[in-house]
Amino acid sequence: MSEKKTNLVDLGFMDARIKLIDIAAFLDRIDRHDQSDDYRVSALKGAFPELLSSETGRAARVLDLLSDQSTEPVNESNIQGAFGAPSPEQ
Amino acid sequence: MRYIEPHAHMVSRTTDDYMALACAGCKAVNEPAFWAGFDRASSQGFYDYFRQITEYEPKRAAKFCIDHYCWLCINPKESEDVVLAREVMSIIPDFIQCDNVLGIGEIGLNKNTRNELQILEEHIQLAIDHDQMILVHTPHLEDKLKGTKLIVDALCNHSSIDPSKVIIDHVEEHTAPLVMDKGFWAGMTLYPESKVTPNRAVDMLELYGHERVWMNSACDWGVSDPLSVPKAVLEMRRRGYDDSFIDKVVYLNPAQFMGQNPKFKLS
Protein backbone atom coordinates (compact mmCIF):
# COMPACT_ATOMS: atom_id res chain seq x y z
CA MET A 1 0.00 0.00 0.00
CA SER A 2 1.21 3.53 -0.61
CA GLU A 3 1.65 5.83 2.39
CA LYS A 4 -1.18 8.08 1.22
CA LYS A 5 -4.48 6.69 2.52
CA THR A 6 -7.25 6.59 -0.07
CA ASN A 7 -10.59 8.09 0.95
CA LEU A 8 -12.80 5.04 0.39
CA VAL A 9 -15.95 7.06 1.07
CA ASP A 10 -15.07 9.40 -1.78
CA LEU A 11 -14.45 6.33 -3.88
CA GLY A 12 -17.58 4.34 -3.05
CA PHE A 13 -20.31 6.59 -1.69
CA MET A 14 -22.06 7.46 -4.97
CA ASP A 15 -22.05 3.80 -6.02
CA ALA A 16 -23.55 2.73 -2.67
CA ARG A 17 -26.07 5.59 -2.80
CA ILE A 18 -27.46 4.60 -6.20
CA LYS A 19 -27.67 0.92 -5.19
CA LEU A 20 -29.60 1.83 -2.04
CA ILE A 21 -32.06 3.99 -3.98
CA ASP A 22 -32.40 1.21 -6.57
CA ILE A 23 -33.40 -1.25 -3.82
CA ALA A 24 -35.96 1.23 -2.47
CA ALA A 25 -37.37 1.76 -5.97
CA PHE A 26 -37.47 -2.02 -6.53
CA LEU A 27 -39.57 -2.48 -3.39
CA ASP A 28 -41.90 0.37 -4.45
CA ARG A 29 -42.24 -1.17 -7.91
CA ILE A 30 -43.17 -4.67 -6.77
CA ASP A 31 -45.64 -3.20 -4.23
CA ARG A 32 -47.22 -1.13 -6.98
CA HIS A 33 -47.61 -4.25 -9.12
CA ASP A 34 -48.75 -6.52 -6.25
CA GLN A 35 -45.76 -8.83 -6.50
CA SER A 36 -44.19 -8.37 -3.10
CA ASP A 37 -45.28 -11.75 -1.69
CA ASP A 38 -42.48 -13.61 -3.52
CA TYR A 39 -40.19 -15.74 -1.30
CA ARG A 40 -37.14 -14.02 -2.81
CA VAL A 41 -38.42 -10.63 -1.67
CA SER A 42 -38.97 -12.01 1.83
CA ALA A 43 -35.40 -13.31 1.84
CA LEU A 44 -34.10 -9.95 0.67
CA LYS A 45 -35.99 -8.11 3.41
CA GLY A 46 -34.75 -10.63 5.94
CA ALA A 47 -31.20 -9.55 5.20
CA PHE A 48 -31.85 -5.80 5.58
CA PRO A 49 -31.10 -5.71 9.34
CA GLU A 50 -27.51 -6.67 8.52
CA LEU A 51 -27.11 -3.31 6.78
CA LEU A 52 -27.70 -1.59 10.11
CA SER A 53 -25.37 -3.88 12.02
CA SER A 54 -22.25 -2.26 13.44
CA GLU A 55 -20.37 -5.56 13.34
CA THR A 56 -18.00 -6.20 10.43
CA GLY A 57 -18.70 -9.22 8.23
CA ARG A 58 -22.00 -7.90 6.88
CA ALA A 59 -21.44 -9.20 3.34
CA ALA A 60 -20.75 -12.75 4.53
CA ARG A 61 -23.80 -12.70 6.81
CA VAL A 62 -26.06 -11.40 4.02
CA LEU A 63 -24.79 -14.20 1.78
CA ASP A 64 -25.47 -16.73 4.54
CA LEU A 65 -29.03 -15.44 4.91
CA LEU A 66 -29.59 -15.89 1.16
CA SER A 67 -28.18 -19.45 1.20
CA ASP A 68 -29.67 -22.92 1.45
CA GLN A 69 -28.69 -24.02 4.96
CA SER A 70 -29.43 -27.72 4.50
CA THR A 71 -26.46 -30.08 4.56
CA GLU A 72 -27.43 -33.29 2.77
CA PRO A 73 -27.31 -33.73 -1.02
CA VAL A 74 -30.76 -33.78 -2.62
CA ASN A 75 -32.00 -36.90 -4.39
CA GLU A 76 -32.49 -35.12 -7.69
CA SER A 77 -33.20 -31.73 -9.19
CA ASN A 78 -35.51 -30.96 -12.09
CA ILE A 79 -33.95 -27.55 -12.67
CA GLN A 80 -30.38 -26.49 -13.47
CA GLY A 81 -30.51 -22.82 -12.45
CA ALA A 82 -30.54 -20.93 -9.16
CA PHE A 83 -32.75 -18.05 -8.04
CA GLY A 84 -30.77 -16.12 -5.45
CA ALA A 85 -32.61 -17.27 -2.32
CA PRO A 86 -33.56 -20.71 -1.01
CA SER A 87 -37.04 -21.72 -2.10
CA PRO A 88 -39.57 -22.60 0.64
CA GLU A 89 -39.28 -26.25 -0.44
CA GLN A 90 -35.54 -26.35 0.35
CA MET B 1 0.72 -4.38 -16.59
CA ARG B 2 0.88 -8.11 -17.19
CA TYR B 3 -1.73 -10.59 -16.07
CA ILE B 4 -3.10 -14.09 -16.59
CA GLU B 5 -6.82 -14.72 -17.16
CA PRO B 6 -7.08 -17.97 -15.19
CA HIS B 7 -10.70 -18.85 -15.99
CA ALA B 8 -12.19 -17.98 -19.37
CA HIS B 9 -14.43 -19.88 -21.75
CA MET B 10 -12.90 -18.51 -24.91
CA VAL B 11 -14.82 -20.87 -27.20
CA SER B 12 -17.79 -18.61 -26.42
CA ARG B 13 -15.96 -15.34 -27.07
CA THR B 14 -15.17 -13.41 -30.22
CA THR B 15 -11.77 -12.75 -31.70
CA ASP B 16 -12.26 -9.11 -30.68
CA ASP B 17 -12.15 -10.29 -27.06
CA TYR B 18 -8.74 -11.86 -27.64
CA MET B 19 -7.61 -8.50 -29.00
CA ALA B 20 -8.98 -6.69 -25.94
CA LEU B 21 -7.32 -9.17 -23.55
CA ALA B 22 -3.98 -8.81 -25.34
CA CYS B 23 -4.15 -5.03 -25.29
CA ALA B 24 -4.93 -5.10 -21.56
CA GLY B 25 -1.75 -7.11 -20.86
CA CYS B 26 -3.06 -10.68 -20.80
CA LYS B 27 -0.26 -13.19 -21.34
CA ALA B 28 -2.17 -16.46 -20.93
CA VAL B 29 -5.72 -17.75 -20.66
CA ASN B 30 -6.85 -20.83 -18.79
CA GLU B 31 -9.98 -22.54 -20.13
CA PRO B 32 -11.77 -25.11 -17.94
CA ALA B 33 -14.28 -27.39 -19.68
CA PHE B 34 -17.81 -26.11 -19.08
CA TRP B 35 -21.49 -26.24 -19.93
CA ALA B 36 -22.20 -24.92 -23.41
CA GLY B 37 -25.56 -23.42 -22.40
CA PHE B 38 -27.46 -26.54 -23.42
CA ASP B 39 -27.07 -30.22 -22.59
CA ARG B 40 -25.01 -32.21 -25.08
CA ALA B 41 -26.69 -35.43 -26.19
CA SER B 42 -23.69 -37.73 -26.44
CA SER B 43 -20.05 -38.17 -25.52
CA GLN B 44 -19.18 -37.45 -29.16
CA GLY B 45 -20.15 -33.82 -28.55
CA PHE B 46 -17.59 -33.70 -25.74
CA TYR B 47 -14.96 -35.39 -27.90
CA ASP B 48 -15.32 -32.56 -30.42
CA TYR B 49 -15.29 -29.97 -27.61
CA PHE B 50 -12.10 -31.42 -26.12
CA ARG B 51 -10.49 -31.28 -29.57
CA GLN B 52 -11.57 -27.66 -29.87
CA ILE B 53 -9.96 -26.58 -26.59
CA THR B 54 -6.79 -28.67 -27.06
CA GLU B 55 -6.16 -28.07 -30.77
CA TYR B 56 -8.04 -25.11 -32.20
CA GLU B 57 -8.35 -22.60 -29.36
CA PRO B 58 -4.57 -22.45 -28.62
CA LYS B 59 -4.02 -21.43 -32.25
CA ARG B 60 -6.66 -18.70 -32.03
CA ALA B 61 -5.07 -17.35 -28.82
CA ALA B 62 -1.56 -17.51 -30.29
CA LYS B 63 -2.56 -15.03 -33.01
CA PHE B 64 -2.72 -12.48 -30.18
CA CYS B 65 0.45 -13.64 -28.45
CA ILE B 66 -1.60 -15.25 -25.68
CA ASP B 67 -0.76 -18.74 -24.37
CA HIS B 68 -3.77 -21.03 -23.98
CA TYR B 69 -4.22 -23.79 -21.39
CA CYS B 70 -7.26 -25.94 -20.61
CA TRP B 71 -8.80 -28.44 -18.20
CA LEU B 72 -11.05 -31.41 -18.99
CA CYS B 73 -14.22 -32.85 -17.48
CA ILE B 74 -17.96 -33.13 -17.85
CA ASN B 75 -19.28 -30.17 -15.91
CA PRO B 76 -21.71 -30.64 -13.03
CA LYS B 77 -24.68 -29.22 -14.95
CA GLU B 78 -24.52 -32.23 -17.26
CA SER B 79 -23.45 -34.82 -14.69
CA GLU B 80 -26.95 -35.58 -13.46
CA ASP B 81 -26.96 -38.17 -16.27
CA VAL B 82 -24.38 -40.54 -14.79
CA VAL B 83 -24.30 -42.83 -17.84
CA LEU B 84 -23.36 -39.95 -20.13
CA ALA B 85 -20.95 -38.58 -17.50
CA ARG B 86 -19.07 -41.90 -17.31
CA GLU B 87 -18.87 -42.13 -21.11
CA VAL B 88 -17.35 -38.65 -21.21
CA MET B 89 -14.91 -39.42 -18.40
CA SER B 90 -13.79 -42.51 -20.30
CA ILE B 91 -12.46 -40.36 -23.18
CA ILE B 92 -10.63 -37.83 -20.98
CA PRO B 93 -7.45 -39.96 -20.64
CA ASP B 94 -7.06 -39.74 -24.43
CA PHE B 95 -6.58 -35.97 -24.07
CA ILE B 96 -4.68 -35.63 -20.79
CA GLN B 97 -1.28 -35.75 -22.48
CA CYS B 98 -2.11 -32.87 -24.85
CA ASP B 99 0.41 -30.04 -24.52
CA ASN B 100 -2.02 -27.47 -23.08
CA VAL B 101 -3.99 -29.68 -20.65
CA LEU B 102 -3.23 -28.77 -17.03
CA GLY B 103 -5.71 -30.94 -15.16
CA ILE B 104 -9.29 -32.00 -14.44
CA GLY B 105 -11.90 -29.25 -14.27
CA GLU B 106 -14.09 -27.45 -13.77
CA ILE B 107 -15.65 -30.27 -11.80
CA GLY B 108 -17.90 -29.68 -8.81
CA LEU B 109 -21.58 -29.37 -8.03
CA ASN B 110 -24.52 -27.41 -9.45
CA LYS B 111 -27.76 -28.28 -7.59
CA ASN B 112 -26.03 -30.41 -4.96
CA THR B 113 -27.65 -33.70 -6.00
CA ARG B 114 -26.50 -37.21 -5.19
CA ASN B 115 -25.68 -37.94 -8.85
CA GLU B 116 -23.60 -34.76 -9.14
CA LEU B 117 -21.73 -35.74 -5.99
CA GLN B 118 -21.12 -39.26 -7.31
CA ILE B 119 -19.65 -37.91 -10.55
CA LEU B 120 -17.58 -35.38 -8.60
CA GLU B 121 -16.11 -38.27 -6.61
CA GLU B 122 -15.32 -40.16 -9.81
CA HIS B 123 -13.64 -37.09 -11.32
CA ILE B 124 -11.51 -36.73 -8.18
CA GLN B 125 -10.48 -40.37 -8.52
CA LEU B 126 -9.70 -39.79 -12.22
CA ALA B 127 -7.43 -36.90 -11.25
CA ILE B 128 -5.70 -39.03 -8.61
CA ASP B 129 -5.25 -41.96 -11.00
CA HIS B 130 -3.61 -39.71 -13.60
CA ASP B 131 -1.73 -37.45 -11.16
CA GLN B 132 -3.62 -34.35 -12.31
CA MET B 133 -4.36 -31.05 -10.64
CA ILE B 134 -8.01 -30.14 -10.02
CA LEU B 135 -10.04 -27.01 -10.77
CA VAL B 136 -13.41 -26.91 -9.00
CA HIS B 137 -16.62 -25.03 -9.83
CA THR B 138 -18.82 -24.15 -6.87
CA PRO B 139 -22.61 -23.78 -7.28
CA HIS B 140 -24.48 -20.57 -7.93
CA LEU B 141 -26.23 -18.21 -5.54
CA GLU B 142 -28.28 -19.95 -2.83
CA ASP B 143 -26.64 -23.30 -3.58
CA LYS B 144 -23.04 -22.12 -3.14
CA LEU B 145 -22.65 -22.44 0.63
CA LYS B 146 -23.97 -25.99 0.86
CA GLY B 147 -22.18 -27.05 -2.32
CA THR B 148 -18.85 -25.66 -1.18
CA LYS B 149 -19.10 -27.59 2.09
CA LEU B 150 -19.94 -30.83 0.24
CA ILE B 151 -17.06 -30.29 -2.21
CA VAL B 152 -14.51 -29.54 0.51
CA ASP B 153 -15.65 -32.67 2.39
CA ALA B 154 -15.39 -34.79 -0.77
CA LEU B 155 -11.85 -33.58 -1.44
CA CYS B 156 -10.73 -33.93 2.18
CA ASN B 157 -11.99 -37.53 2.21
CA HIS B 158 -9.11 -38.39 -0.13
CA SER B 159 -5.84 -38.50 1.82
CA SER B 160 -3.89 -38.52 -1.46
CA ILE B 161 -5.25 -35.13 -2.52
CA ASP B 162 -2.70 -32.33 -2.08
CA PRO B 163 -4.74 -29.15 -1.38
CA SER B 164 -2.03 -26.99 -2.91
CA LYS B 165 -2.83 -28.62 -6.27
CA VAL B 166 -6.57 -27.88 -6.08
CA ILE B 167 -8.26 -24.56 -6.75
CA ILE B 168 -11.85 -24.07 -5.66
CA ASP B 169 -13.31 -21.31 -7.80
CA HIS B 170 -16.14 -18.78 -7.53
CA VAL B 171 -15.67 -18.21 -3.78
CA GLU B 172 -17.49 -15.35 -2.08
CA GLU B 173 -17.19 -13.83 1.37
CA HIS B 174 -19.14 -16.67 3.03
CA THR B 175 -17.20 -19.50 1.38
CA ALA B 176 -13.63 -18.22 1.02
CA PRO B 177 -12.63 -19.15 4.59
CA LEU B 178 -14.09 -22.67 4.18
CA VAL B 179 -11.77 -23.19 1.21
CA MET B 180 -8.62 -21.37 2.33
CA ASP B 181 -8.61 -22.73 5.89
CA LYS B 182 -8.21 -26.24 4.42
CA GLY B 183 -5.20 -25.21 2.35
CA PHE B 184 -6.90 -25.11 -1.05
CA TRP B 185 -6.38 -22.28 -3.50
CA ALA B 186 -9.38 -19.97 -3.93
CA GLY B 187 -10.63 -18.35 -7.12
CA MET B 188 -12.68 -15.18 -7.18
CA THR B 189 -14.90 -14.68 -10.21
CA LEU B 190 -15.78 -11.13 -11.20
CA TYR B 191 -19.26 -11.01 -12.73
CA PRO B 192 -21.46 -8.00 -13.44
CA GLU B 193 -24.63 -9.50 -11.88
CA SER B 194 -23.59 -12.38 -9.61
CA LYS B 195 -20.55 -13.78 -7.82
CA VAL B 196 -18.29 -10.81 -6.87
CA THR B 197 -17.63 -7.32 -8.17
CA PRO B 198 -14.10 -5.94 -8.53
CA ASN B 199 -14.70 -3.94 -5.32
CA ARG B 200 -15.66 -7.02 -3.34
CA ALA B 201 -12.79 -9.04 -4.77
CA VAL B 202 -10.31 -6.47 -3.47
CA ASP B 203 -12.18 -6.44 -0.15
CA MET B 204 -11.64 -10.19 0.03
CA LEU B 205 -7.90 -9.76 -0.52
CA GLU B 206 -7.93 -7.41 2.47
CA LEU B 207 -10.02 -9.82 4.55
CA TYR B 208 -8.44 -13.15 3.68
CA GLY B 209 -4.99 -12.28 2.31
CA HIS B 210 -3.46 -12.47 -1.13
CA GLU B 211 -1.74 -15.84 -0.92
CA ARG B 212 -3.21 -18.84 -2.78
CA VAL B 213 -5.86 -16.73 -4.56
CA TRP B 214 -6.55 -15.69 -8.11
CA MET B 215 -9.07 -13.46 -9.84
CA ASN B 216 -10.83 -14.32 -13.06
CA SER B 217 -13.60 -13.16 -15.38
CA ALA B 218 -15.02 -16.61 -16.16
CA CYS B 219 -16.21 -14.93 -19.34
CA ASP B 220 -18.51 -17.15 -21.36
CA TRP B 221 -21.72 -16.90 -23.40
CA GLY B 222 -23.67 -15.31 -20.52
CA VAL B 223 -23.52 -11.94 -18.78
CA SER B 224 -19.79 -11.59 -18.17
CA ASP B 225 -16.91 -9.21 -18.83
CA PRO B 226 -13.60 -10.47 -20.23
CA LEU B 227 -11.88 -7.32 -18.95
CA SER B 228 -13.05 -7.63 -15.37
CA VAL B 229 -9.58 -8.55 -14.06
CA PRO B 230 -8.05 -5.29 -15.38
CA LYS B 231 -10.99 -3.49 -13.72
CA ALA B 232 -10.09 -5.11 -10.41
CA VAL B 233 -6.52 -3.94 -10.99
CA LEU B 234 -7.84 -0.40 -11.36
CA GLU B 235 -9.67 -0.80 -8.04
CA MET B 236 -6.42 -1.97 -6.39
CA ARG B 237 -4.59 1.06 -7.80
CA ARG B 238 -7.32 3.40 -6.54
CA ARG B 239 -6.87 1.98 -3.05
CA GLY B 240 -3.12 2.55 -3.21
CA TYR B 241 -1.77 -0.94 -3.81
CA ASP B 242 1.59 -0.89 -5.60
CA ASP B 243 2.69 -2.63 -8.76
CA SER B 244 4.40 -5.54 -6.99
CA PHE B 245 1.23 -6.36 -5.01
CA ILE B 246 -0.90 -6.22 -8.15
CA ASP B 247 1.57 -8.30 -10.15
CA LYS B 248 1.51 -10.99 -7.49
CA VAL B 249 -2.28 -11.20 -7.43
CA VAL B 250 -2.99 -11.18 -11.16
CA TYR B 251 0.16 -12.72 -12.64
CA LEU B 252 2.48 -14.48 -10.20
CA ASN B 253 -0.26 -16.25 -8.23
CA PRO B 254 -1.98 -17.90 -11.23
CA ALA B 255 1.46 -18.68 -12.69
CA GLN B 256 2.44 -20.32 -9.39
CA PHE B 257 -0.66 -22.49 -9.27
CA MET B 258 -0.69 -23.51 -12.93
CA GLY B 259 3.10 -23.87 -12.95
CA GLN B 260 2.79 -26.90 -10.70
CA ASN B 261 2.11 -28.69 -13.95
CA PRO B 262 5.39 -28.67 -15.92
CA LYS B 263 3.43 -28.19 -19.14
CA PHE B 264 2.71 -24.60 -18.06
CA LYS B 265 5.41 -22.47 -19.66
CA LEU B 266 4.83 -18.81 -20.40
CA SER B 267 6.29 -17.85 -23.76
Interface residues (C-beta under 8 A of the other chain):
Chain A: M1 S2 K4 K5 T6 L8 L11 G12 D15 G57 A59 A60 R61 L63 D64 L66 S67 D68 Q69 S70 T71 P73 V74 N75 E76 S77 I79 Q80 G81 A82 F83 G84 A85 P86 Q90
Chain B: K77 E80 N110 K111 N112 T113 R114 N115 E116 L117 P139 H140 L141 E142 D143 K144 L145 K146 K149 L150 E172 E173 H174 N199 R200 D203 R238 R239 G240 Y241 D242 F245
